[in-house]
C-alpha cells in the first residue's frame, strides 16, 4: 500500500490554472480550523491508484526545528527576493522571516490558507497560481518545498513549468525544489522494475481531498526522479544539481538558469 506520509509531509496545492473558492478548499478549511482551534478533523485523501489516506494537519504548522533536514537546507540556501510557492499555512515563509530573510512572498491558490498566513504574520501574501501569467514579479529564489514538483501535475507540463520559471526568475536566480522518486513502490523483491513503460510516467498521481463536508476537485500531482528532472532542466536552459538526499527516496534539487 502507498503511504500518504510522503504527500502529507510535502503537501501543496493543485495544478489547474484557477484559484480555489472556500467551497472547494478542503485543505484551506483544515488549516483554518487548526489555526483557530488548535486541532482539526481528518483531512482525507483519495486516489484511484492507492487506498484512502489522510494528512496530519498539525504537520502543516511545523516550525524550523521540526522541519526535515531537506527543508532546513533549502531555507538556509534561499536568498534575495524569495517566492514561496504553494505556501499553505506559511510555515516556510515564517521561518524565513525569523531567519532575517524578510523579502519573501508567499502564494497559494487557497483563499483560506491565504487568510491564515496573513493572520500568522506572513508579510507578503497573495492568492495566486504559479502558472497564471497574470501573476508577475521577479525573484532570486523560487522555493518549492513539501514535494514542490507536485504542482507541475504531469510530466508533459515540465517544459511549461521551466518556461514559466524563466519569466519569474532574476538573472542568476534558481529554483529550490524537493521531490521523491516513487520507483521503490514498483520494485519487485528481485530488484526488477514493475512498471508499464508504455503507460504514464510512474510518478504521476491523481488525488482528491475532503475535509468534513468540503470535497475538492480531483487534481494531478507529480513526483519526479532526479534524472528525469535533470533532463527537462537541461533542455530548458537550467542546470540541475542534487543538493541533498533524504532517507525515503526524497531529494532537494537546485535548478539554476544557465
Backbone as CSV, one residue per row, in Angstrom:
resi,resn,N_x,N_y,N_z,CA_x,CA_y,CA_z,C_x,C_y,C_z
1,UNK,0.849,-1.197,0.000,0.000,0.000,0.000,0.881,1.242,0.000
2,UNK,0.484,2.234,-0.742,1.204,3.506,-0.776,0.857,4.297,0.473
3,UNK,1.866,4.684,1.230,1.641,5.507,2.412,1.574,6.967,2.007
4,UNK,0.593,7.672,2.521,0.446,9.082,2.183,1.409,9.947,2.983
5,UNK,2.279,9.303,3.773,3.216,10.064,4.595,4.028,11.032,3.759
6,UNK,4.487,10.569,2.570,5.286,11.434,1.703,4.485,12.669,1.344
7,UNK,3.253,12.456,0.909,2.440,13.590,0.480,2.083,14.483,1.662
8,UNK,1.817,13.864,2.813,1.463,14.649,3.984,2.624,15.529,4.408
9,UNK,3.826,14.998,4.328,4.993,15.766,4.710,5.250,16.878,3.726
10,UNK,4.754,16.717,2.514,5.125,17.641,1.447,3.902,18.179,0.719
11,UNK,2.789,18.217,1.405,1.551,18.539,0.719,1.524,19.976,0.254
12,UNK,1.075,20.172,-0.963,0.915,21.515,-1.508,-0.441,21.610,-2.152
13,UNK,-0.484,22.294,-3.302,-1.772,22.509,-3.894,-1.825,22.071,-5.338
14,UNK,-2.902,22.368,-5.996,-3.260,21.724,-7.236,-2.663,22.400,-8.460
15,UNK,-2.852,21.769,-9.617,-2.130,22.223,-10.790,-2.976,23.054,-11.751
16,UNK,-4.286,23.105,-11.599,-5.110,23.856,-12.537,-4.822,25.349,-12.397
17,UNK,-4.916,26.055,-13.518,-4.622,27.484,-13.515,-5.848,28.273,-13.083
18,UNK,-6.469,27.874,-11.987,-7.622,28.571,-11.435,-7.452,28.641,-9.933
19,UNK,-7.963,29.710,-9.345,-7.931,29.855,-7.904,-9.110,29.119,-7.281
20,UNK,-8.930,28.661,-6.068,-9.999,27.950,-5.382,-10.985,28.928,-4.744
21,UNK,-12.154,28.410,-4.437,-13.131,29.117,-3.614,-13.250,28.353,-2.297
22,UNK,-13.741,28.969,-1.227,-13.863,28.261,0.050,-14.665,26.962,-0.051
23,UNK,-15.639,26.905,-0.952,-16.462,25.706,-1.090,-15.697,24.538,-1.686
24,UNK,-14.540,24.810,-2.303,-13.721,23.768,-2.927,-12.314,23.757,-2.348
25,UNK,-12.184,24.118,-1.087,-10.878,24.302,-0.474,-10.744,23.476,0.808
26,UNK,-10.700,22.147,0.697,-10.642,21.318,1.907,-9.374,21.523,2.726
27,UNK,-8.225,21.632,2.074,-7.006,21.827,2.848,-7.020,23.174,3.542
28,UNK,-7.476,24.203,2.847,-7.563,25.511,3.472,-8.497,25.512,4.670
29,UNK,-9.607,24.779,4.571,-10.548,24.693,5.691,-9.902,23.995,6.885
30,UNK,-9.129,22.952,6.618,-8.432,22.247,7.691,-7.385,23.143,8.343
31,UNK,-6.649,23.888,7.524,-5.642,24.814,8.041,-6.309,25.895,8.898
32,UNK,-7.435,26.416,8.441,-8.147,27.456,9.189,-8.647,26.929,10.529
33,UNK,-9.192,25.724,10.533,-9.676,25.127,11.785,-8.534,24.930,12.774
34,UNK,-7.424,24.407,12.282,-6.301,24.150,13.182,-5.750,25.456,13.747
35,UNK,-5.705,26.477,12.920,-5.203,27.773,13.379,-6.115,28.367,14.454
36,UNK,-7.428,28.233,14.257,-8.387,28.842,15.185,-8.541,28.044,16.474
37,UNK,-8.499,26.692,16.353,-8.866,25.856,17.493,-7.730,24.974,18.020
38,UNK,-6.601,24.956,17.317,-5.506,24.106,17.756,-5.709,22.636,17.458
39,UNK,-6.726,22.337,16.679,-6.998,20.961,16.276,-7.848,20.988,15.025
40,UNK,-7.894,19.865,14.338,-8.680,19.768,13.108,-9.198,18.351,12.957
41,UNK,-10.267,18.220,12.192,-10.801,16.898,11.867,-9.893,16.236,10.829
42,UNK,-10.282,15.076,10.352,-9.470,14.339,9.384,-9.482,15.043,8.030
43,UNK,-8.289,15.263,7.509,-8.150,15.757,6.140,-7.890,14.526,5.276
44,UNK,-8.951,14.044,4.640,-8.905,12.763,3.926,-8.385,12.960,2.499
45,UNK,-7.668,11.951,2.026,-7.075,11.996,0.694,-7.430,10.725,-0.056
46,UNK,-7.934,10.888,-1.282,-8.336,9.764,-2.113,-7.516,9.744,-3.399
47,UNK,-7.329,8.558,-3.940,-6.633,8.400,-5.212,-7.153,7.148,-5.889
48,UNK,-7.213,7.185,-7.218,-7.619,5.984,-7.955,-6.514,4.944,-7.943
49,UNK,-5.288,5.364,-7.548,-4.135,4.473,-7.602,-3.796,3.829,-6.261
50,UNK,-4.283,4.427,-5.153,-3.926,3.930,-3.838,-5.119,3.991,-2.901
51,UNK,-4.956,3.396,-1.738,-6.023,3.398,-0.747,-6.149,4.773,-0.093
52,UNK,-7.302,4.996,0.514,-7.540,6.267,1.194,-6.498,6.496,2.281
53,UNK,-6.090,7.744,2.443,-5.138,8.124,3.478,-5.569,9.475,4.032
54,UNK,-4.736,10.064,4.879,-5.072,11.374,5.413,-3.807,12.170,5.705
55,UNK,-3.946,13.486,5.767,-2.842,14.385,6.074,-2.941,14.807,7.539
56,UNK,-1.902,14.598,8.321,-1.887,15.135,9.696,-1.759,16.664,9.629
57,UNK,-2.832,17.365,9.905,-2.862,18.811,9.701,-1.831,19.520,10.572
58,UNK,-1.550,18.977,11.746,-0.573,19.606,12.638,0.796,19.731,11.970
59,UNK,1.134,18.797,11.065,2.431,18.855,10.390,2.557,20.074,9.480
60,UNK,1.438,20.621,9.055,1.472,21.796,8.194,1.834,23.065,8.966
61,UNK,1.896,22.954,10.301,2.211,24.100,11.155,3.564,23.932,11.854
62,UNK,4.423,23.094,11.320,5.709,22.861,11.987,6.599,24.104,11.906
63,UNK,7.448,24.256,12.908,8.423,25.346,12.901,9.748,24.837,12.348
64,UNK,10.749,25.708,12.287,12.022,25.357,11.664,12.653,24.127,12.305
65,UNK,12.626,24.057,13.626,13.263,22.929,14.310,12.569,21.602,14.020
66,UNK,11.288,21.658,13.678,10.525,20.439,13.402,10.620,20.003,11.942
67,UNK,11.191,20.845,11.094,11.248,20.526,9.671,12.347,19.518,9.382
68,UNK,12.131,18.666,8.356,13.188,17.722,7.968,14.407,18.461,7.435
69,UNK,15.546,17.755,7.406,16.815,18.372,7.013,16.743,18.974,5.615
70,UNK,15.995,18.331,4.708,15.875,18.846,3.337,15.289,20.254,3.338
71,UNK,14.239,20.461,4.100,13.601,21.776,4.142,14.498,22.792,4.827
72,UNK,15.158,22.399,5.916,16.052,23.316,6.607,17.184,23.776,5.693
73,UNK,17.730,22.849,4.906,18.813,23.208,3.992,18.327,24.182,2.931
74,UNK,17.138,23.931,2.389,16.587,24.823,1.367,16.385,26.227,1.920
75,UNK,15.879,26.336,3.128,15.659,27.640,3.734,16.984,28.362,3.975
76,UNK,18.012,27.618,4.346,19.328,28.221,4.539,19.891,28.769,3.228
77,UNK,19.610,28.052,2.108,20.173,28.440,0.814,19.369,29.536,0.115
78,UNK,18.103,29.672,0.465,17.260,30.686,-0.174,17.833,32.072,0.082
79,UNK,17.857,32.901,-0.962,18.451,34.231,-0.809,17.740,35.239,-1.700
80,UNK,18.026,36.513,-1.441,17.448,37.585,-2.240,15.943,37.677,-2.059
81,UNK,15.278,38.035,-3.128,13.810,38.073,-3.110,13.311,36.658,-3.357
82,UNK,12.496,36.148,-2.448,12.115,34.731,-2.434,10.623,34.581,-2.699
83,UNK,10.274,33.635,-3.570,8.880,33.282,-3.829,8.616,31.915,-3.221
84,UNK,7.718,31.856,-2.256,7.326,30.610,-1.596,6.048,30.107,-2.252
85,UNK,6.182,29.086,-3.095,5.052,28.597,-3.895,4.225,27.577,-3.122
86,UNK,2.907,27.711,-3.214,2.018,26.780,-2.524,2.293,26.792,-1.036
87,UNK,2.253,27.978,-0.447,2.803,28.169,0.900,1.958,27.580,2.017
88,UNK,0.711,27.206,1.756,-0.109,26.533,2.764,-0.341,27.376,3.992
89,UNK,0.117,26.905,5.142,-0.064,27.642,6.397,0.982,28.731,6.572
90,UNK,1.976,28.770,5.677,3.011,29.792,5.748,4.204,29.427,6.595
91,UNK,4.376,28.138,6.919,5.452,27.751,7.835,6.833,28.099,7.292
92,UNK,7.043,27.938,5.983,8.362,28.242,5.431,8.601,29.751,5.350
93,UNK,7.599,30.488,4.957,7.745,31.944,4.903,8.019,32.521,6.286
94,UNK,7.324,32.015,7.288,7.545,32.494,8.652,8.949,32.145,9.133
95,UNK,9.417,30.944,8.797,10.768,30.543,9.187,11.801,31.450,8.520
96,UNK,11.574,31.773,7.249,12.496,32.668,6.544,12.517,34.051,7.194
97,UNK,11.342,34.560,7.548,11.276,35.869,8.200,12.026,35.843,9.526
98,UNK,11.898,34.751,10.271,12.586,34.629,11.552,14.100,34.548,11.349
99,UNK,14.530,34.051,10.175,15.956,33.972,9.859,16.501,35.307,9.350
100,UNK,15.639,36.303,9.245,16.059,37.607,8.757,15.917,37.774,7.259
101,UNK,15.344,36.767,6.602,15.134,36.844,5.154,13.686,37.307,4.921
102,UNK,13.488,38.585,5.062,12.126,39.118,5.115,11.537,39.451,3.757
103,UNK,12.347,39.456,2.700,11.820,39.763,1.365,11.307,38.476,0.723
104,UNK,10.251,37.931,1.294,9.665,36.681,0.813,8.185,36.896,0.543
105,UNK,7.738,36.433,-0.611,6.319,36.489,-0.969,5.756,35.074,-0.983
106,UNK,4.673,34.863,-0.261,4.007,33.568,-0.212,2.794,33.583,-1.125
107,UNK,2.663,32.563,-1.970,1.477,32.451,-2.821,0.824,31.093,-2.621
108,UNK,-0.470,31.072,-2.782,-1.245,29.836,-2.710,-2.561,30.076,-3.439
109,UNK,-3.130,29.006,-3.995,-4.421,29.155,-4.668,-5.587,29.033,-3.697
110,UNK,-5.300,28.711,-2.440,-6.320,28.543,-1.410,-6.627,29.864,-0.715
111,UNK,-7.871,30.347,-0.787,-8.206,31.612,-0.128,-8.143,31.512,1.393
112,UNK,-8.510,30.358,1.939,-8.496,30.194,3.391,-7.073,30.116,3.915
113,UNK,-6.181,29.476,3.170,-4.773,29.432,3.562,-4.166,30.827,3.546
114,UNK,-4.521,31.617,2.529,-4.015,32.983,2.433,-4.445,33.799,3.653
115,UNK,-5.704,33.653,4.071,-6.189,34.373,5.253,-5.402,33.976,6.494
116,UNK,-5.151,32.673,6.643,-4.407,32.203,7.808,-2.977,32.749,7.792
117,UNK,-2.341,32.715,6.634,-0.970,33.241,6.552,-0.909,34.707,6.946
118,UNK,-1.881,35.477,6.501,-1.911,36.894,6.855,-2.057,37.063,8.366
119,UNK,-2.926,36.255,8.972,-3.160,36.345,10.409,-1.964,35.841,11.208
120,UNK,-1.169,34.942,10.624,0.001,34.404,11.325,1.209,35.329,11.221
121,UNK,1.134,36.331,10.351,2.219,37.296,10.290,3.111,37.202,9.075
122,UNK,2.721,36.442,8.056,3.478,36.458,6.808,3.266,37.835,6.176
123,UNK,4.349,38.509,5.856,4.259,39.924,5.487,3.753,40.153,4.063
124,UNK,4.095,39.260,3.138,3.650,39.408,1.753,2.928,38.122,1.339
125,UNK,1.636,38.208,1.147,0.821,37.042,0.803,-0.100,37.397,-0.354
126,UNK,-0.158,36.528,-1.347,-1.028,36.746,-2.500,-1.719,35.426,-2.848
127,UNK,-3.020,35.496,-3.104,-3.706,34.323,-3.656,-3.411,34.301,-5.146
128,UNK,-2.611,33.358,-5.562,-2.170,33.318,-6.953,-1.778,31.909,-7.331
129,UNK,-1.843,31.647,-8.641,-1.426,30.388,-9.233,-0.090,30.618,-9.930
130,UNK,0.895,29.823,-9.617,2.222,29.939,-10.227,2.148,29.981,-11.741
131,UNK,1.237,29.207,-12.330,1.163,29.082,-13.780,0.339,30.180,-14.443
132,UNK,-0.303,31.012,-13.672,-1.134,32.088,-14.222,-0.244,33.282,-14.535
133,UNK,-0.130,33.649,-15.795,0.777,34.723,-16.198,0.305,36.095,-15.732
134,UNK,-0.875,36.165,-15.154,-1.299,37.436,-14.551,-0.530,37.683,-13.252
135,UNK,0.037,36.616,-12.688,0.911,36.800,-11.528,2.304,37.133,-12.046
136,UNK,2.783,38.304,-11.693,4.073,38.771,-12.212,4.986,39.154,-11.049
137,UNK,6.267,39.229,-11.341,7.260,39.608,-10.352,8.599,39.012,-10.732
138,UNK,9.636,39.442,-10.073,10.973,38.918,-10.310,11.565,38.480,-8.974
139,UNK,12.153,37.283,-8.979,12.638,36.699,-7.743,14.020,36.088,-7.958
140,UNK,14.786,36.051,-6.881,16.111,35.420,-6.924,16.029,33.937,-6.575
141,UNK,15.053,33.579,-5.753,14.843,32.179,-5.370,13.367,31.841,-5.486
142,UNK,13.064,30.770,-6.189,11.714,30.202,-6.182,11.766,28.966,-5.306
143,UNK,11.043,29.000,-4.204,11.076,27.942,-3.207,9.868,27.027,-3.404
144,UNK,10.136,25.749,-3.642,9.064,24.784,-3.886,9.329,23.560,-3.015
145,UNK,8.797,23.612,-1.789,9.045,22.554,-0.821,7.778,21.750,-0.547
146,UNK,7.948,20.699,0.277,6.855,19.770,0.558,6.392,19.127,-0.744
147,UNK,7.327,18.494,-1.408,7.167,17.946,-2.753,6.716,19.036,-3.726
148,UNK,7.594,20.009,-3.871,7.280,21.154,-4.720,7.008,20.800,-6.161
149,UNK,7.566,19.690,-6.651,7.301,19.287,-8.038,5.845,18.911,-8.247
150,UNK,5.123,18.689,-7.167,3.732,18.238,-7.281,2.862,19.156,-8.103
151,UNK,3.066,20.478,-7.975,2.170,21.420,-8.654,2.323,21.367,-10.170
152,UNK,3.394,20.748,-10.662,3.556,20.606,-12.116,2.495,19.667,-12.661
153,UNK,2.119,18.657,-11.894,0.987,17.810,-12.225,1.291,16.637,-13.123
154,UNK,1.764,16.929,-14.322,2.063,15.904,-15.317,3.439,16.152,-15.908
155,UNK,4.097,15.083,-16.315,5.425,15.231,-16.907,5.385,16.100,-18.157
156,UNK,4.287,16.037,-18.896,4.170,16.812,-20.129,4.102,18.317,-19.862
157,UNK,3.904,18.705,-18.612,3.872,20.122,-18.246,5.233,20.630,-17.786
158,UNK,6.260,19.782,-17.823,7.563,20.170,-17.310,8.152,21.340,-18.097
159,UNK,8.054,21.305,-19.419,8.573,22.419,-20.228,7.838,23.710,-19.892
160,UNK,6.526,23.630,-19.731,5.736,24.800,-19.353,6.206,25.350,-18.016
161,UNK,6.483,24.455,-17.094,6.964,24.892,-15.779,8.264,25.681,-15.893
162,UNK,9.218,25.151,-16.638,10.507,25.830,-16.735,10.385,27.159,-17.491
163,UNK,9.536,27.213,-18.488,9.344,28.476,-19.205,8.701,29.518,-18.294
164,UNK,7.774,29.067,-17.474,7.145,29.995,-16.525,8.167,30.464,-15.488
165,UNK,9.029,29.560,-15.031,10.050,29.925,-14.058,10.993,30.983,-14.626
166,UNK,11.307,30.874,-15.918,12.174,31.873,-16.549,11.550,33.264,-16.478
167,UNK,10.236,33.346,-16.583,9.569,34.644,-16.529,9.660,35.270,-15.139
168,UNK,9.792,34.437,-14.116,9.744,34.928,-12.744,11.113,35.071,-12.090
169,UNK,12.137,34.471,-12.678,13.462,34.499,-12.069,14.300,35.681,-12.547
170,UNK,15.033,36.257,-11.623,16.058,37.231,-11.986,17.252,36.516,-12.598
171,UNK,18.096,37.263,-13.294,19.343,36.702,-13.813,20.147,36.142,-12.646
172,UNK,20.627,34.910,-12.795,21.375,34.274,-11.721,20.506,33.614,-10.668
173,UNK,19.197,33.644,-10.882,18.283,33.062,-9.905,18.206,31.553,-9.997
174,UNK,17.558,30.940,-9.007,17.427,29.484,-9.015,16.136,29.035,-8.349
175,UNK,15.765,27.816,-8.655,14.639,27.138,-8.021,15.207,26.145,-7.015
176,UNK,14.668,26.128,-5.811,14.990,25.102,-4.831,13.743,24.243,-4.668
177,UNK,13.829,22.994,-5.117,12.670,22.112,-5.180,12.994,20.755,-4.572
178,UNK,12.066,20.232,-3.793,12.233,18.851,-3.354,11.171,17.969,-4.006
179,UNK,11.509,16.701,-4.138,10.591,15.728,-4.706,11.003,14.342,-4.221
180,UNK,10.310,13.323,-4.703,10.604,11.941,-4.338,10.529,11.053,-5.565
181,UNK,11.364,10.029,-5.582,11.349,9.027,-6.640,10.495,7.863,-6.165
182,UNK,9.341,7.661,-6.794,8.424,6.596,-6.378,8.775,5.232,-6.953
183,UNK,9.943,5.136,-7.558,10.348,3.870,-8.172,10.249,2.708,-7.184
184,UNK,10.584,2.961,-5.932,10.612,1.884,-4.942,9.247,1.214,-4.755
185,UNK,8.175,1.944,-5.066,6.838,1.359,-4.936,6.571,0.269,-5.967
186,UNK,7.380,0.251,-7.026,7.136,-0.655,-8.138,8.255,-1.682,-8.321
187,UNK,9.139,-1.769,-7.336,10.227,-2.738,-7.420,9.818,-4.076,-6.824
188,UNK,10.147,-5.145,-7.516,9.909,-6.489,-7.013,11.036,-6.868,-6.061
189,UNK,10.872,-7.986,-5.394,11.886,-8.436,-4.438,13.229,-8.692,-5.107
190,UNK,13.214,-9.063,-6.384,14.466,-9.335,-7.080,15.088,-8.072,-7.684
191,UNK,14.471,-6.918,-7.415,15.019,-5.661,-7.912,14.479,-5.240,-9.264
192,UNK,13.628,-6.050,-9.878,13.052,-5.687,-11.171,12.037,-4.567,-10.996
193,UNK,11.828,-3.822,-12.061,11.011,-2.612,-12.043,9.686,-2.920,-12.714
194,UNK,8.612,-3.053,-11.937,7.323,-3.496,-12.443,6.448,-2.319,-12.858
195,UNK,6.843,-1.670,-13.940,6.103,-0.518,-14.450,5.905,-0.684,-15.947
196,UNK,4.697,-0.329,-16.409,4.412,-0.358,-17.841,5.088,0.846,-18.490
197,UNK,6.209,0.612,-19.154,6.967,1.710,-19.746,6.211,2.400,-20.873
198,UNK,5.184,1.741,-21.407,4.373,2.345,-22.459,3.242,3.190,-21.875
199,UNK,3.073,3.111,-20.557,1.990,3.855,-19.917,2.455,5.214,-19.431
200,UNK,1.673,5.808,-18.524,2.013,7.107,-17.971,3.258,7.000,-17.090
201,UNK,3.931,8.101,-16.901,5.097,8.145,-16.021,4.675,7.715,-14.614
202,UNK,5.493,6.886,-13.980,5.100,6.267,-12.711,4.963,7.261,-11.557
203,UNK,5.474,8.479,-11.734,5.352,9.475,-10.678,4.130,10.361,-10.797
204,UNK,3.267,10.086,-11.769,2.053,10.887,-11.947,0.915,10.259,-11.144
205,UNK,0.429,11.001,-10.155,-0.598,10.508,-9.242,-1.806,11.437,-9.299
206,UNK,-3.009,10.861,-9.186,-4.210,11.691,-9.078,-4.682,11.681,-7.625
207,UNK,-5.152,12.829,-7.160,-5.611,12.962,-5.783,-6.920,13.738,-5.732
208,UNK,-7.598,13.557,-4.616,-8.756,14.371,-4.267,-8.800,14.435,-2.748
209,UNK,-9.113,15.597,-2.196,-9.129,15.765,-0.748,-10.524,16.122,-0.249
210,UNK,-10.774,15.751,1.000,-12.035,16.102,1.643,-11.788,16.443,3.103
211,UNK,-12.407,17.545,3.537,-12.367,17.932,4.946,-13.792,18.200,5.402
212,UNK,-14.259,17.413,6.358,-15.663,17.468,6.787,-16.548,17.302,5.549
213,UNK,-17.414,18.281,5.254,-18.292,18.151,4.084,-17.756,18.899,2.868
214,UNK,-16.511,19.361,2.930,-15.912,20.092,1.814,-15.051,19.129,1.005
215,UNK,-15.443,18.883,-0.211,-14.710,17.964,-1.078,-14.163,18.749,-2.270
216,UNK,-12.869,18.678,-2.461,-12.238,19.389,-3.551,-12.328,18.641,-4.861
217,UNK,-11.950,19.296,-5.926,-11.895,18.649,-7.235,-10.677,17.732,-7.304
218,UNK,-10.716,16.780,-8.207,-9.560,15.927,-8.443,-8.427,16.770,-9.033
219,UNK,-7.194,16.393,-8.727,-6.047,17.120,-9.278,-4.895,16.159,-9.508
220,UNK,-4.020,16.552,-10.405,-2.833,15.761,-10.735,-1.660,16.230,-9.893
221,UNK,-0.799,15.280,-9.549,0.339,15.568,-8.679,1.549,14.813,-9.210
222,UNK,2.697,15.472,-9.294,3.871,14.865,-9.910,4.999,14.651,-8.913
223,UNK,5.407,13.402,-8.761,6.663,13.049,-8.105,7.645,12.726,-9.230
224,UNK,8.814,13.350,-9.216,9.728,13.166,-10.339,11.099,12.740,-9.831
225,UNK,11.681,11.719,-10.463,13.026,11.308,-10.090,14.025,12.345,-10.578
226,UNK,15.199,12.385,-9.942,16.146,13.455,-10.248,16.669,13.374,-11.676
227,UNK,16.895,12.182,-12.202,17.412,12.060,-13.573,16.450,12.667,-14.576
228,UNK,15.164,12.399,-14.394,14.154,12.961,-15.299,14.065,14.472,-15.133
229,UNK,14.100,14.931,-13.904,14.080,16.377,-13.652,15.278,17.050,-14.310
230,UNK,16.444,16.431,-14.185,17.661,16.991,-14.766,17.570,17.067,-16.287
231,UNK,16.985,16.053,-16.900,16.823,16.046,-18.358,15.991,17.239,-18.824
232,UNK,14.854,17.462,-18.181,13.988,18.572,-18.591,14.621,19.919,-18.251
233,UNK,15.344,19.971,-17.155,16.031,21.212,-16.804,17.046,21.590,-17.876
234,UNK,17.846,20.633,-18.292,18.887,20.899,-19.285,18.305,21.380,-20.599
235,UNK,17.250,20.748,-21.042,16.695,21.125,-22.341,15.929,22.451,-22.298
236,UNK,15.729,22.963,-21.081,15.085,24.272,-20.944,16.044,25.352,-20.452
237,UNK,17.354,25.072,-20.504,18.332,26.086,-20.163,18.635,26.231,-18.689
238,UNK,18.403,25.179,-17.922,18.701,25.186,-16.494,19.764,24.129,-16.179
239,UNK,20.488,24.351,-15.112,21.433,23.372,-14.604,20.860,22.769,-13.330
240,UNK,20.747,21.451,-13.294,20.193,20.766,-12.131,21.307,20.192,-11.271
241,UNK,21.189,20.387,-9.972,22.157,19.838,-9.032,21.398,19.237,-7.858
242,UNK,21.728,18.008,-7.506,21.122,17.368,-6.337,21.914,17.804,-5.112
243,UNK,21.269,18.539,-4.230,21.951,19.110,-3.071,21.896,18.221,-1.848
244,UNK,20.872,17.400,-1.764,20.679,16.592,-0.555,19.749,15.428,-0.881
245,UNK,20.056,14.265,-0.336,19.194,13.099,-0.488,18.690,12.674,0.882
246,UNK,17.386,12.521,0.990,16.790,12.115,2.254,16.798,10.608,2.427
247,UNK,16.185,10.170,3.497,16.205,8.748,3.837,15.068,7.958,3.195
248,UNK,14.146,8.655,2.510,12.989,7.948,1.949,12.809,8.299,0.476
249,UNK,13.904,8.189,-0.296,13.884,8.397,-1.744,13.535,9.834,-2.122
250,UNK,13.673,10.739,-1.166,13.409,12.147,-1.441,14.728,12.886,-1.611
251,UNK,14.663,14.035,-2.243,15.884,14.799,-2.519,15.551,16.278,-2.660
252,UNK,16.594,17.098,-2.524,16.474,18.535,-2.749,17.319,18.879,-3.961
253,UNK,16.726,19.583,-4.922,17.435,19.968,-6.146,17.520,21.488,-6.265
254,UNK,18.645,21.929,-6.804,18.803,23.316,-7.209,18.734,23.363,-8.723
255,UNK,17.887,24.245,-9.267,17.701,24.390,-10.708,18.043,25.826,-11.058
256,UNK,19.234,26.016,-11.612,19.753,27.355,-11.861,19.713,27.697,-13.342
257,UNK,19.383,28.938,-13.628,19.418,29.408,-15.013,20.856,29.438,-15.506
258,UNK,21.088,28.832,-16.666,22.434,28.807,-17.247,22.697,30.113,-17.966
